[in-house]
Amino acid sequence: MASWLPETLFEIVGQGPAPSKDYYQLLVTRTQMIFRWWKISLRSEFRTAKPGEIKETHEDFLDNSNLQVQIALVFGARVLDYVFNLCQGKFDYLERLSDKLLLKIICYLDLEDIARLSQTSSRFAKLCKSDSLWEQIVQSACDTITPDMRALAMDVGWRQVFFTNKIQLQRQIRKKKQRHGKHKEKHI
């Protein structure tokens, strides 16, 4: 396992499926998987129930089908699959990179690849549509960015500026200047 990984690889908390009010925590560290629960009930026979905890190594968890079923019931099959992969040493390193670093990487991709990447997850969709990404792309595509272009980008967004052809861009800047001029005249 990569030594630069944090001690806690994954953590999720939640309530059990209805009608249960029980509370659960799943924690995956570099070496073990910890499953905790708290019994929440108004019934007198459960009032003295103490919280429970199961700690297992990754290898033991992979062999414990009862615990896997319990995790799937509480947190769902996707969480179980993700935890299973972590315990097998399969890490999604891209998920661990900061948005700032991912944006620096994405801006080097072709437009078609950015479009495809945006369809892989909600996080990448958000990053691929972000104004900061498209500002970087516009800056790398243009020799200079005028104050008028920057002002237009504040109104319509950098992505729109990038996909607008030069004639349309000049027309939009001219309209913005005219509106701004009329707005100044009203205040004088």
Rosetta constraint file for C-alpha pairs under 8 A:
AtomPair CA 1 CA 5 HARMONIC 7.95 0.50
AtomPair CA 1 CA 30 HARMONIC 7.69 0.50
AtomPair CA 1 CA 89 HARMONIC 6.57 0.50
AtomPair CA 5 CA 9 HARMONIC 7.39 0.50
AtomPair CA 5 CA 30 HARMONIC 7.84 0.50
AtomPair CA 6 CA 30 HARMONIC 7.65 0.50
AtomPair CA 7 CA 29 HARMONIC 5.42 0.50
AtomPair CA 7 CA 30 HARMONIC 5.53 0.50
AtomPair CA 8 CA 27 HARMONIC 7.23 0.50
AtomPair CA 8 CA 28 HARMONIC 6.04 0.50
AtomPair CA 8 CA 29 HARMONIC 4.34 0.50
AtomPair CA 8 CA 30 HARMONIC 6.54 0.50
AtomPair CA 9 CA 27 HARMONIC 7.81 0.50
AtomPair CA 9 CA 28 HARMONIC 5.52 0.50
AtomPair CA 9 CA 29 HARMONIC 5.24 0.50
AtomPair CA 9 CA 30 HARMONIC 6.52 0.50
AtomPair CA 9 CA 86 HARMONIC 7.84 0.50
AtomPair CA 10 CA 26 HARMONIC 7.94 0.50
AtomPair CA 10 CA 27 HARMONIC 5.84 0.50
AtomPair CA 10 CA 28 HARMONIC 5.08 0.50
AtomPair CA 10 CA 29 HARMONIC 7.00 0.50
AtomPair CA 10 CA 83 HARMONIC 7.79 0.50
AtomPair CA 11 CA 25 HARMONIC 7.34 0.50
AtomPair CA 11 CA 26 HARMONIC 5.61 0.50
AtomPair CA 11 CA 27 HARMONIC 4.48 0.50
AtomPair CA 11 CA 28 HARMONIC 6.34 0.50
AtomPair CA 12 CA 25 HARMONIC 5.85 0.50
AtomPair CA 12 CA 26 HARMONIC 5.36 0.50
AtomPair CA 12 CA 27 HARMONIC 6.68 0.50
AtomPair CA 13 CA 23 HARMONIC 7.51 0.50
AtomPair CA 13 CA 24 HARMONIC 5.57 0.50
AtomPair CA 13 CA 25 HARMONIC 4.32 0.50
AtomPair CA 13 CA 26 HARMONIC 6.31 0.50
AtomPair CA 14 CA 23 HARMONIC 5.80 0.50
AtomPair CA 14 CA 24 HARMONIC 5.38 0.50
AtomPair CA 14 CA 25 HARMONIC 6.61 0.50
AtomPair CA 14 CA 74 HARMONIC 7.67 0.50
AtomPair CA 14 CA 75 HARMONIC 7.42 0.50
AtomPair CA 15 CA 20 HARMONIC 7.53 0.50
AtomPair CA 15 CA 21 HARMONIC 6.16 0.50
AtomPair CA 15 CA 22 HARMONIC 5.68 0.50
AtomPair CA 15 CA 23 HARMONIC 4.50 0.50
AtomPair CA 15 CA 24 HARMONIC 5.99 0.50
AtomPair CA 15 CA 74 HARMONIC 7.27 0.50
AtomPair CA 16 CA 20 HARMONIC 5.53 0.50
AtomPair CA 16 CA 21 HARMONIC 6.24 0.50
AtomPair CA 16 CA 22 HARMONIC 5.47 0.50
AtomPair CA 16 CA 23 HARMONIC 6.15 0.50
AtomPair CA 16 CA 24 HARMONIC 6.88 0.50
AtomPair CA 16 CA 73 HARMONIC 7.77 0.50
AtomPair CA 16 CA 74 HARMONIC 5.06 0.50
AtomPair CA 16 CA 75 HARMONIC 7.88 0.50
AtomPair CA 17 CA 21 HARMONIC 7.85 0.50
AtomPair CA 17 CA 73 HARMONIC 7.22 0.50
AtomPair CA 17 CA 74 HARMONIC 6.07 0.50
AtomPair CA 20 CA 40 HARMONIC 7.97 0.50
AtomPair CA 21 CA 39 HARMONIC 7.48 0.50
AtomPair CA 21 CA 40 HARMONIC 5.46 0.50
AtomPair CA 21 CA 41 HARMONIC 6.91 0.50
AtomPair CA 22 CA 37 HARMONIC 7.00 0.50
AtomPair CA 22 CA 38 HARMONIC 5.71 0.50
AtomPair CA 22 CA 39 HARMONIC 4.78 0.50
AtomPair CA 22 CA 40 HARMONIC 4.84 0.50
AtomPair CA 22 CA 41 HARMONIC 7.63 0.50
AtomPair CA 23 CA 37 HARMONIC 5.62 0.50
AtomPair CA 23 CA 38 HARMONIC 5.14 0.50
AtomPair CA 23 CA 39 HARMONIC 6.70 0.50
AtomPair CA 23 CA 40 HARMONIC 7.15 0.50
AtomPair CA 24 CA 35 HARMONIC 7.41 0.50
AtomPair CA 24 CA 36 HARMONIC 5.65 0.50
AtomPair CA 24 CA 37 HARMONIC 4.40 0.50
AtomPair CA 24 CA 38 HARMONIC 6.46 0.50
AtomPair CA 24 CA 74 HARMONIC 7.71 0.50
AtomPair CA 25 CA 34 HARMONIC 7.98 0.50
AtomPair CA 25 CA 35 HARMONIC 5.86 0.50
AtomPair CA 25 CA 36 HARMONIC 5.07 0.50
AtomPair CA 25 CA 37 HARMONIC 6.36 0.50
AtomPair CA 26 CA 33 HARMONIC 7.47 0.50
AtomPair CA 26 CA 34 HARMONIC 5.85 0.50
AtomPair CA 26 CA 35 HARMONIC 4.70 0.50
AtomPair CA 26 CA 36 HARMONIC 6.49 0.50
AtomPair CA 27 CA 33 HARMONIC 5.88 0.50
AtomPair CA 27 CA 34 HARMONIC 5.05 0.50
AtomPair CA 27 CA 35 HARMONIC 6.45 0.50
AtomPair CA 28 CA 32 HARMONIC 6.07 0.50
AtomPair CA 28 CA 33 HARMONIC 4.51 0.50
AtomPair CA 28 CA 34 HARMONIC 6.27 0.50
AtomPair CA 28 CA 83 HARMONIC 7.34 0.50
AtomPair CA 28 CA 86 HARMONIC 7.97 0.50
AtomPair CA 29 CA 33 HARMONIC 6.23 0.50
AtomPair CA 31 CA 57 HARMONIC 6.03 0.50
AtomPair CA 31 CA 58 HARMONIC 6.43 0.50
AtomPair CA 32 CA 55 HARMONIC 6.71 0.50
AtomPair CA 32 CA 56 HARMONIC 5.48 0.50
AtomPair CA 32 CA 57 HARMONIC 4.22 0.50
AtomPair CA 32 CA 58 HARMONIC 5.31 0.50
AtomPair CA 33 CA 55 HARMONIC 5.78 0.50
AtomPair CA 33 CA 56 HARMONIC 5.33 0.50
AtomPair CA 33 CA 57 HARMONIC 6.06 0.50
AtomPair CA 33 CA 58 HARMONIC 6.18 0.50
AtomPair CA 33 CA 61 HARMONIC 7.08 0.50
AtomPair CA 34 CA 53 HARMONIC 6.97 0.50
AtomPair CA 34 CA 54 HARMONIC 5.68 0.50
AtomPair CA 34 CA 55 HARMONIC 4.51 0.50
AtomPair CA 34 CA 56 HARMONIC 6.53 0.50
AtomPair CA 35 CA 53 HARMONIC 5.62 0.50
AtomPair CA 35 CA 54 HARMONIC 5.17 0.50
AtomPair CA 35 CA 55 HARMONIC 6.55 0.50
AtomPair CA 36 CA 51 HARMONIC 7.23 0.50
AtomPair CA 36 CA 52 HARMONIC 5.52 0.50
AtomPair CA 36 CA 53 HARMONIC 4.30 0.50
AtomPair CA 36 CA 54 HARMONIC 6.45 0.50
AtomPair CA 37 CA 51 HARMONIC 5.65 0.50
AtomPair CA 37 CA 52 HARMONIC 5.20 0.50
AtomPair CA 37 CA 53 HARMONIC 6.51 0.50
AtomPair CA 38 CA 50 HARMONIC 7.16 0.50
AtomPair CA 38 CA 51 HARMONIC 4.58 0.50
AtomPair CA 38 CA 52 HARMONIC 6.56 0.50
AtomPair CA 39 CA 46 HARMONIC 7.15 0.50
AtomPair CA 39 CA 49 HARMONIC 6.54 0.50
AtomPair CA 39 CA 50 HARMONIC 7.42 0.50
AtomPair CA 39 CA 51 HARMONIC 6.63 0.50
AtomPair CA 40 CA 46 HARMONIC 7.73 0.50
AtomPair CA 40 CA 47 HARMONIC 7.92 0.50
AtomPair CA 41 CA 46 HARMONIC 6.18 0.50
AtomPair CA 41 CA 47 HARMONIC 6.71 0.50
AtomPair CA 42 CA 46 HARMONIC 7.48 0.50
AtomPair CA 42 CA 47 HARMONIC 6.98 0.50
AtomPair CA 43 CA 47 HARMONIC 6.63 0.50
AtomPair CA 44 CA 48 HARMONIC 7.89 0.50
AtomPair CA 45 CA 49 HARMONIC 7.92 0.50
AtomPair CA 56 CA 60 HARMONIC 5.80 0.50
AtomPair CA 56 CA 61 HARMONIC 5.83 0.50
AtomPair CA 57 CA 61 HARMONIC 6.19 0.50
AtomPair CA 58 CA 62 HARMONIC 6.29 0.50
AtomPair CA 58 CA 87 HARMONIC 4.83 0.50
AtomPair CA 58 CA 88 HARMONIC 7.33 0.50
AtomPair CA 59 CA 63 HARMONIC 6.75 0.50
AtomPair CA 59 CA 87 HARMONIC 7.10 0.50
AtomPair CA 59 CA 88 HARMONIC 7.89 0.50
AtomPair CA 60 CA 64 HARMONIC 6.27 0.50
AtomPair CA 61 CA 65 HARMONIC 7.87 0.50
AtomPair CA 61 CA 67 HARMONIC 7.39 0.50
AtomPair CA 61 CA 68 HARMONIC 7.60 0.50
AtomPair CA 61 CA 87 HARMONIC 7.77 0.50
AtomPair CA 62 CA 84 HARMONIC 6.86 0.50
AtomPair CA 62 CA 87 HARMONIC 7.18 0.50
AtomPair CA 62 CA 88 HARMONIC 7.95 0.50
AtomPair CA 64 CA 68 HARMONIC 6.41 0.50
AtomPair CA 65 CA 69 HARMONIC 6.14 0.50
AtomPair CA 66 CA 70 HARMONIC 6.36 0.50
AtomPair CA 67 CA 71 HARMONIC 6.21 0.50
AtomPair CA 68 CA 72 HARMONIC 6.18 0.50
AtomPair CA 68 CA 80 HARMONIC 6.84 0.50
AtomPair CA 69 CA 73 HARMONIC 6.15 0.50
AtomPair CA 70 CA 74 HARMONIC 6.27 0.50
AtomPair CA 71 CA 75 HARMONIC 5.69 0.50
AtomPair CA 71 CA 76 HARMONIC 6.93 0.50
AtomPair CA 71 CA 79 HARMONIC 7.91 0.50
AtomPair CA 71 CA 80 HARMONIC 6.29 0.50
AtomPair CA 72 CA 76 HARMONIC 4.32 0.50
AtomPair CA 72 CA 77 HARMONIC 4.92 0.50
AtomPair CA 72 CA 78 HARMONIC 7.95 0.50
AtomPair CA 72 CA 79 HARMONIC 7.17 0.50
AtomPair CA 72 CA 80 HARMONIC 5.59 0.50
AtomPair CA 73 CA 77 HARMONIC 7.75 0.50
AtomPair CA 75 CA 79 HARMONIC 6.07 0.50
AtomPair CA 75 CA 80 HARMONIC 7.40 0.50
AtomPair CA 76 CA 80 HARMONIC 6.50 0.50
AtomPair CA 77 CA 81 HARMONIC 6.11 0.50
AtomPair CA 78 CA 82 HARMONIC 6.17 0.50
AtomPair CA 79 CA 83 HARMONIC 6.09 0.50
AtomPair CA 80 CA 84 HARMONIC 5.94 0.50
AtomPair CA 81 CA 85 HARMONIC 6.19 0.50
AtomPair CA 82 CA 86 HARMONIC 6.31 0.50
AtomPair CA 83 CA 87 HARMONIC 6.17 0.50
AtomPair CA 84 CA 88 HARMONIC 6.29 0.50
AtomPair CA 85 CA 89 HARMONIC 6.34 0.50
AtomPair CA 85 CA 90 HARMONIC 5.02 0.50
AtomPair CA 85 CA 91 HARMONIC 7.06 0.50
AtomPair CA 86 CA 90 HARMONIC 5.27 0.50
AtomPair CA 86 CA 91 HARMONIC 5.85 0.50
AtomPair CA 92 CA 96 HARMONIC 7.12 0.50
AtomPair CA 93 CA 97 HARMONIC 6.84 0.50
AtomPair CA 97 CA 101 HARMONIC 6.51 0.50
AtomPair CA 97 CA 102 HARMONIC 6.55 0.50
AtomPair CA 98 CA 102 HARMONIC 6.26 0.50
AtomPair CA 99 CA 103 HARMONIC 6.05 0.50
AtomPair CA 99 CA 127 HARMONIC 7.35 0.50
AtomPair CA 100 CA 104 HARMONIC 6.52 0.50
AtomPair CA 101 CA 105 HARMONIC 6.48 0.50
AtomPair CA 102 CA 106 HARMONIC 6.01 0.50
AtomPair CA 103 CA 107 HARMONIC 6.14 0.50
AtomPair CA 103 CA 127 HARMONIC 6.81 0.50
AtomPair CA 103 CA 132 HARMONIC 7.95 0.50
AtomPair CA 103 CA 133 HARMONIC 5.94 0.50
AtomPair CA 104 CA 108 HARMONIC 7.33 0.50
AtomPair CA 104 CA 133 HARMONIC 7.85 0.50
AtomPair CA 105 CA 109 HARMONIC 7.41 0.50
AtomPair CA 106 CA 114 HARMONIC 6.95 0.50
AtomPair CA 106 CA 128 HARMONIC 7.63 0.50
AtomPair CA 106 CA 133 HARMONIC 7.69 0.50
AtomPair CA 107 CA 133 HARMONIC 6.31 0.50
AtomPair CA 107 CA 134 HARMONIC 7.92 0.50
AtomPair CA 107 CA 136 HARMONIC 6.78 0.50
AtomPair CA 107 CA 137 HARMONIC 6.05 0.50
AtomPair CA 109 CA 113 HARMONIC 5.97 0.50
AtomPair CA 109 CA 114 HARMONIC 6.18 0.50
AtomPair CA 110 CA 114 HARMONIC 6.32 0.50
AtomPair CA 111 CA 115 HARMONIC 6.25 0.50
AtomPair CA 112 CA 116 HARMONIC 6.31 0.50
AtomPair CA 113 CA 117 HARMONIC 5.96 0.50
AtomPair CA 114 CA 118 HARMONIC 6.10 0.50
AtomPair CA 114 CA 128 HARMONIC 6.35 0.50
AtomPair CA 115 CA 119 HARMONIC 6.92 0.50
AtomPair CA 115 CA 128 HARMONIC 7.51 0.50
AtomPair CA 116 CA 120 HARMONIC 7.12 0.50
AtomPair CA 117 CA 121 HARMONIC 7.92 0.50
AtomPair CA 117 CA 124 HARMONIC 6.40 0.50
AtomPair CA 117 CA 125 HARMONIC 7.29 0.50
AtomPair CA 117 CA 128 HARMONIC 7.49 0.50
AtomPair CA 118 CA 122 HARMONIC 7.64 0.50
AtomPair CA 118 CA 124 HARMONIC 5.02 0.50
AtomPair CA 118 CA 125 HARMONIC 3.95 0.50
AtomPair CA 118 CA 126 HARMONIC 7.45 0.50
AtomPair CA 118 CA 127 HARMONIC 7.60 0.50
AtomPair CA 118 CA 128 HARMONIC 5.54 0.50
AtomPair CA 118 CA 129 HARMONIC 7.76 0.50
AtomPair CA 119 CA 124 HARMONIC 7.32 0.50
AtomPair CA 119 CA 125 HARMONIC 6.12 0.50
AtomPair CA 120 CA 124 HARMONIC 6.61 0.50
AtomPair CA 120 CA 125 HARMONIC 7.34 0.50
AtomPair CA 121 CA 125 HARMONIC 6.11 0.50
AtomPair CA 122 CA 126 HARMONIC 6.16 0.50
AtomPair CA 123 CA 127 HARMONIC 6.29 0.50
AtomPair CA 124 CA 128 HARMONIC 5.85 0.50
AtomPair CA 125 CA 129 HARMONIC 6.23 0.50
AtomPair CA 126 CA 130 HARMONIC 6.02 0.50
AtomPair CA 127 CA 133 HARMONIC 7.22 0.50
AtomPair CA 128 CA 133 HARMONIC 6.80 0.50
AtomPair CA 129 CA 133 HARMONIC 7.36 0.50
AtomPair CA 129 CA 134 HARMONIC 7.57 0.50
AtomPair CA 129 CA 159 HARMONIC 7.50 0.50
AtomPair CA 130 CA 134 HARMONIC 6.68 0.50
AtomPair CA 131 CA 135 HARMONIC 6.01 0.50
AtomPair CA 131 CA 157 HARMONIC 6.24 0.50
AtomPair CA 131 CA 158 HARMONIC 5.62 0.50
AtomPair CA 131 CA 159 HARMONIC 6.63 0.50
AtomPair CA 132 CA 136 HARMONIC 6.37 0.50
AtomPair CA 132 CA 158 HARMONIC 7.80 0.50
AtomPair CA 133 CA 137 HARMONIC 6.33 0.50
AtomPair CA 134 CA 138 HARMONIC 5.99 0.50
AtomPair CA 134 CA 158 HARMONIC 5.20 0.50
AtomPair CA 134 CA 159 HARMONIC 5.11 0.50
AtomPair CA 134 CA 162 HARMONIC 7.24 0.50
AtomPair CA 135 CA 139 HARMONIC 6.10 0.50
AtomPair CA 135 CA 158 HARMONIC 5.28 0.50
AtomPair CA 135 CA 159 HARMONIC 7.43 0.50
AtomPair CA 136 CA 140 HARMONIC 6.21 0.50
AtomPair CA 137 CA 141 HARMONIC 6.17 0.50
AtomPair CA 137 CA 162 HARMONIC 7.79 0.50
AtomPair CA 138 CA 142 HARMONIC 5.94 0.50
AtomPair CA 138 CA 158 HARMONIC 7.16 0.50
AtomPair CA 138 CA 161 HARMONIC 7.80 0.50
AtomPair CA 138 CA 162 HARMONIC 5.81 0.50
AtomPair CA 139 CA 143 HARMONIC 7.40 0.50
AtomPair CA 139 CA 144 HARMONIC 7.37 0.50
AtomPair CA 139 CA 145 HARMONIC 6.95 0.50
AtomPair CA 145 CA 149 HARMONIC 6.10 0.50
AtomPair CA 145 CA 150 HARMONIC 6.76 0.50
AtomPair CA 146 CA 150 HARMONIC 6.34 0.50
AtomPair CA 147 CA 151 HARMONIC 6.09 0.50
AtomPair CA 148 CA 152 HARMONIC 6.15 0.50
AtomPair CA 148 CA 173 HARMONIC 6.34 0.50
AtomPair CA 149 CA 153 HARMONIC 6.09 0.50
AtomPair CA 149 CA 161 HARMONIC 7.91 0.50
AtomPair CA 149 CA 173 HARMONIC 7.01 0.50
AtomPair CA 150 CA 154 HARMONIC 6.33 0.50
AtomPair CA 151 CA 155 HARMONIC 6.67 0.50
AtomPair CA 152 CA 156 HARMONIC 6.16 0.50
AtomPair CA 152 CA 157 HARMONIC 7.52 0.50
AtomPair CA 152 CA 161 HARMONIC 7.66 0.50
AtomPair CA 152 CA 172 HARMONIC 7.69 0.50
AtomPair CA 152 CA 173 HARMONIC 6.56 0.50
AtomPair CA 152 CA 176 HARMONIC 7.48 0.50
AtomPair CA 153 CA 157 HARMONIC 4.47 0.50
AtomPair CA 153 CA 158 HARMONIC 4.97 0.50
AtomPair CA 153 CA 160 HARMONIC 7.64 0.50
AtomPair CA 153 CA 161 HARMONIC 6.14 0.50
AtomPair CA 154 CA 158 HARMONIC 7.58 0.50
AtomPair CA 156 CA 160 HARMONIC 6.18 0.50
AtomPair CA 156 CA 161 HARMONIC 7.21 0.50
AtomPair CA 157 CA 161 HARMONIC 6.49 0.50
AtomPair CA 158 CA 162 HARMONIC 6.13 0.50
AtomPair CA 159 CA 163 HARMONIC 6.39 0.50
AtomPair CA 160 CA 164 HARMONIC 6.07 0.50
AtomPair CA 161 CA 169 HARMONIC 7.10 0.50
AtomPair CA 164 CA 168 HARMONIC 6.12 0.50
AtomPair CA 164 CA 169 HARMONIC 5.92 0.50
AtomPair CA 165 CA 169 HARMONIC 6.03 0.50
AtomPair CA 166 CA 170 HARMONIC 6.07 0.50
AtomPair CA 167 CA 171 HARMONIC 6.19 0.50
AtomPair CA 168 CA 172 HARMONIC 6.12 0.50
AtomPair CA 169 CA 173 HARMONIC 6.18 0.50
AtomPair CA 170 CA 174 HARMONIC 6.11 0.50
AtomPair CA 171 CA 175 HARMONIC 6.21 0.50
AtomPair CA 172 CA 176 HARMONIC 6.09 0.50
AtomPair CA 173 CA 177 HARMONIC 6.18 0.50
AtomPair CA 174 CA 178 HARMONIC 6.22 0.50
AtomPair CA 175 CA 179 HARMONIC 6.12 0.50
AtomPair CA 176 CA 180 HARMONIC 6.01 0.50
AtomPair CA 177 CA 181 HARMONIC 5.96 0.50
AtomPair CA 178 CA 182 HARMONIC 6.19 0.50
AtomPair CA 179 CA 183 HARMONIC 6.07 0.50
AtomPair CA 180 CA 184 HARMONIC 6.27 0.50
AtomPair CA 181 CA 185 HARMONIC 6.31 0.50
AtomPair CA 182 CA 186 HARMONIC 6.37 0.50
AtomPair CA 183 CA 187 HARMONIC 6.72 0.50
AtomPair CA 184 CA 188 HARMONIC 6.43 0.50
